[in-house]
């Protein structure tokens, strides 16, 4: 059961990576400056890496590795949220 959830989480991260890397114009109306697009590319690449790591964590199927993966992915999501909130138009 946990493997299925990790795979779904990894697929979600891969989808977010695709949106950030290939369709950043979806978020550009929200951003103040156009040079803020570089952080979208950076986080898109990080989400891609974490999506791939999710499949590896699901294949290994060790509880400590899966928990560490979830922890790191949530920290990454929190950092992205803070950075996005900081660069939003006021």
Order of alpha helices (4+ residues) and beta strands (2+ residues): alpha-alpha-alpha-alpha
